[in-house]
Amino acid sequence: MKLEPMGEFFDARLKDYESHMLECIEDAKIFYPYTADLLPKTPHAQVLDLGCGTGLELDEYFKLNPTAEVTGIDLAPGMLALLENKHRDRNLSLICRSYFETDLGDNNYDAVVSVESLHHFAADEKLPLYCNLYNSLKADGYFILTDYFAKDDEYEQNFRNEYIRLRKEQNLSESEFYHYDTPLTVEHETEILYKSGFSKVETLSNWGATYTIRATK
């Protein structure tokens, strides 16, 4: 298996991406609206979307809160272009960059959301990101994470070990992200969120291996 740089991987599959996500991922047609419904409905709510892609969750969210002011971050320029084209009439700011390398600021957002993006990264990569995310939230802000999770510790470790093996075998740069699933267990994800400062972390629902977690500042 040849690993592909993250942004290139998704842009290469842009034509069929939305249909794949909605038709091939178990209960995606349920969890995208469910996730959107958890985001703030107040007029002009400030929301950050990490790994927004083509914005399947934002398609649902803008139906519920058309005045929301959303910032989306993603590595794939083609996906961001599609998202921008869909929602030209909305208050949408897009950043083509790794969210690990983006200063999210302090006390900027009412909520942060991420859907089916963060399962590509390890615990030690997520902790500084979640600290950055925590600081970016307003005092009563929260983070909604809907993602794919490992069923147990062995599953988690096997995926991580295989990813490390493939990177070494292909002599890939340590400074670039490559597409490969390395999901954590819900328990390990929860631990990292607490370590980053969140006062309450709740598992709200799940559909097979996809769970929705809410972390409250």
Wavefront OBJ file of the C-alpha trace (Angstrom):
o trace
v 0.000 0.000 0.000
v 1.462 3.334 -1.079
v 0.740 6.175 1.345
v -0.420 9.459 -0.206
v -0.062 12.972 1.235
v -3.271 13.847 3.043
v -4.483 16.759 0.918
v -3.606 15.028 -2.351
v -5.400 11.861 -1.274
v -8.701 13.651 -0.777
v -8.493 15.949 -3.788
v -7.781 12.921 -6.015
v -11.125 11.470 -4.864
v -13.075 14.721 -4.914
v -15.535 13.715 -7.662
v -16.974 10.809 -5.674
v -16.142 11.955 -2.137
v -19.570 13.097 -0.982
v -21.432 10.120 -2.430
v -18.854 7.764 -0.886
v -19.159 9.334 2.549
v -22.957 9.371 2.515
v -23.523 5.970 0.927
v -20.606 3.861 2.174
v -20.069 5.055 5.750
v -22.510 3.416 8.143
v -25.344 5.791 9.124
v -23.581 8.879 7.738
v -26.950 10.265 6.670
v -27.867 10.211 10.358
v -24.685 11.381 12.057
v -24.060 14.437 9.869
v -27.441 16.014 10.761
v -27.083 14.813 14.354
v -23.707 16.550 14.655
v -25.005 19.750 13.075
v -27.927 19.851 15.503
v -25.479 19.936 18.443
v -23.901 23.187 17.239
v -25.132 26.578 18.514
v -28.322 27.962 17.006
v -27.808 31.523 18.260
v -27.638 34.142 15.481
v -24.110 34.770 14.190
v -22.621 31.956 16.302
v -18.863 31.663 15.818
v -17.963 28.083 14.817
v -14.692 26.462 13.769
v -14.652 23.282 11.651
v -11.421 21.244 11.727
v -10.923 19.141 8.597
v -14.084 20.554 7.052
v -13.566 18.922 3.645
v -16.543 19.622 1.388
v -18.653 20.514 4.425
v -21.207 17.727 4.717
v -21.817 18.727 8.337
v -21.974 22.403 7.326
v -24.594 21.635 4.671
v -26.803 20.532 7.558
v -25.710 23.249 9.972
v -26.468 26.167 7.661
v -30.042 24.854 7.348
v -30.367 25.252 11.127
v -28.390 28.462 11.542
v -27.995 30.367 8.268
v -26.358 33.357 10.015
v -23.587 31.302 11.636
v -20.057 32.593 11.049
v -17.960 29.545 10.242
v -14.214 29.135 9.802
v -13.150 25.927 8.064
v -9.638 24.475 7.960
v -8.536 21.722 5.587
v -5.436 20.564 3.689
v -7.247 19.831 0.410
v -7.724 22.936 -1.789
v -10.109 21.176 -4.147
v -12.434 20.241 -1.329
v -12.396 23.789 0.026
v -13.236 25.148 -3.436
v -16.253 22.842 -3.638
v -17.383 23.897 -0.157
v -17.017 27.574 -0.976
v -19.012 27.140 -4.174
v -21.869 25.435 -2.312
v -22.184 28.174 0.310
v -21.298 31.454 -1.388
v -24.226 33.109 0.383
v -22.995 32.177 3.870
v -20.465 33.758 6.211
v -17.739 31.216 5.591
v -13.984 31.746 5.921
v -11.729 28.951 4.645
v -8.090 28.226 5.469
v -6.052 25.777 3.368
v -3.534 24.615 5.946
v -2.917 21.900 8.501
v -4.932 22.562 11.652
v -1.875 21.433 13.593
v 0.018 24.426 12.224
v -2.759 27.008 12.646
v -2.969 29.432 15.558
v -6.620 29.211 16.567
v -6.395 32.253 18.838
v -8.004 32.780 22.231
v -11.709 32.960 23.122
v -12.822 33.149 19.499
v -15.409 30.399 19.066
v -18.707 29.333 20.562
v -18.069 25.812 19.314
v -15.548 23.737 17.396
v -16.571 20.723 15.337
v -14.698 17.955 13.538
v -16.233 15.070 11.584
v -14.351 12.017 10.266
v -10.969 13.761 10.208
v -9.017 13.284 13.440
v -8.831 9.474 13.275
v -5.741 9.891 11.100
v -3.580 11.118 13.981
v -1.883 9.773 17.089
v -2.415 10.783 20.708
v 0.848 12.750 20.944
v -0.150 14.746 17.842
v -3.642 15.470 19.140
v -2.729 16.750 22.602
v -1.145 20.082 21.514
v -3.930 20.544 18.967
v -6.575 20.044 21.634
v -4.798 22.496 23.932
v -4.875 25.032 21.081
v -8.529 24.201 20.455
v -9.402 24.565 24.155
v -7.861 28.043 24.274
v -9.751 29.077 21.148
v -13.133 28.435 22.769
v -15.103 31.066 24.643
v -15.755 30.492 28.352
v -18.889 28.402 27.761
v -17.708 26.886 24.484
v -17.550 23.230 23.519
v -16.040 20.799 21.010
v -18.141 18.297 19.060
v -16.159 15.367 17.664
v -17.857 12.826 15.413
v -15.327 10.283 14.267
v -14.253 6.709 13.695
v -12.810 4.985 16.781
v -10.872 1.786 17.490
v -12.845 -0.990 19.176
v -10.052 -1.826 21.643
v -6.399 -1.179 22.537
v -5.093 -3.978 20.298
v -6.944 -2.614 17.258
v -5.582 0.867 17.965
v -1.993 -0.333 18.361
v -2.049 -2.580 15.280
v -3.133 0.285 13.034
v -0.506 2.603 14.486
v 2.264 0.018 14.124
v 1.346 -0.657 10.501
v 1.362 3.053 9.701
v 4.834 3.447 11.227
v 6.052 0.411 9.274
v 4.731 1.774 5.973
v 6.301 5.195 6.547
v 9.690 3.646 7.225
v 9.403 1.241 4.300
v 8.532 4.086 1.909
v 11.094 6.473 3.440
v 8.501 9.204 3.908
v 9.087 12.623 5.401
v 8.277 13.009 9.089
v 7.114 16.561 8.444
v 4.164 15.666 6.188
v 0.850 13.981 6.938
v -0.089 10.892 4.937
v -3.488 9.307 4.650
v -3.853 6.256 6.871
v -6.409 5.463 9.555
v -4.950 5.322 13.072
v -8.060 5.644 15.259
v -7.815 5.796 19.033
v -10.282 4.144 21.373
v -12.990 6.369 22.794
v -11.345 5.964 26.202
v -7.958 7.223 24.962
v -9.569 10.111 23.065
v -11.418 11.095 26.235
v -8.180 11.008 28.251
v -6.481 13.412 25.834
v -9.405 15.817 25.922
v -9.278 15.933 29.707
v -5.484 16.420 29.618
v -5.935 19.407 27.315
v -8.114 21.143 29.914
v -11.742 20.271 29.170
v -13.896 20.061 32.296
v -16.428 17.543 30.983
v -16.218 14.941 28.203
v -19.341 12.996 27.210
v -20.025 10.241 24.684
v -23.380 11.261 23.236
v -24.158 8.584 20.650
v -22.648 6.073 18.264
v -23.342 4.306 14.988
v -21.104 1.273 14.717
v -17.521 2.507 15.026
v -18.507 6.170 14.637
v -19.063 8.052 17.898
v -20.024 11.596 18.793
v -18.205 13.115 21.774
v -18.827 16.506 23.379
v -16.026 18.173 25.345
v -17.076 21.238 27.331
v -14.674 23.973 28.377
l 1 2 3 4 5 6 7 8 9 10 11 12 13 14 15 16 17 18 19 20 21 22 23 24 25 26 27 28 29 30 31 32 33 34 35 36 37 38 39 40 41 42 43 44 45 46 47 48 49 50 51 52 53 54 55 56 57 58 59 60 61 62 63 64 65 66 67 68 69 70 71 72 73 74 75 76 77 78 79 80 81 82 83 84 85 86 87 88 89 90 91 92 93 94 95 96 97 98 99 100 101 102 103 104 105 106 107 108 109 110 111 112 113 114 115 116 117 118 119 120 121 122 123 124 125 126 127 128 129 130 131 132 133 134 135 136 137 138 139 140 141 142 143 144 145 146 147 148 149 150 151 152 153 154 155 156 157 158 159 160 161 162 163 164 165 166 167 168 169 170 171 172 173 174 175 176 177 178 179 180 181 182 183 184 185 186 187 188 189 190 191 192 193 194 195 196 197 198 199 200 201 202 203 204 205 206 207 208 209 210 211 212 213 214 215 216 217
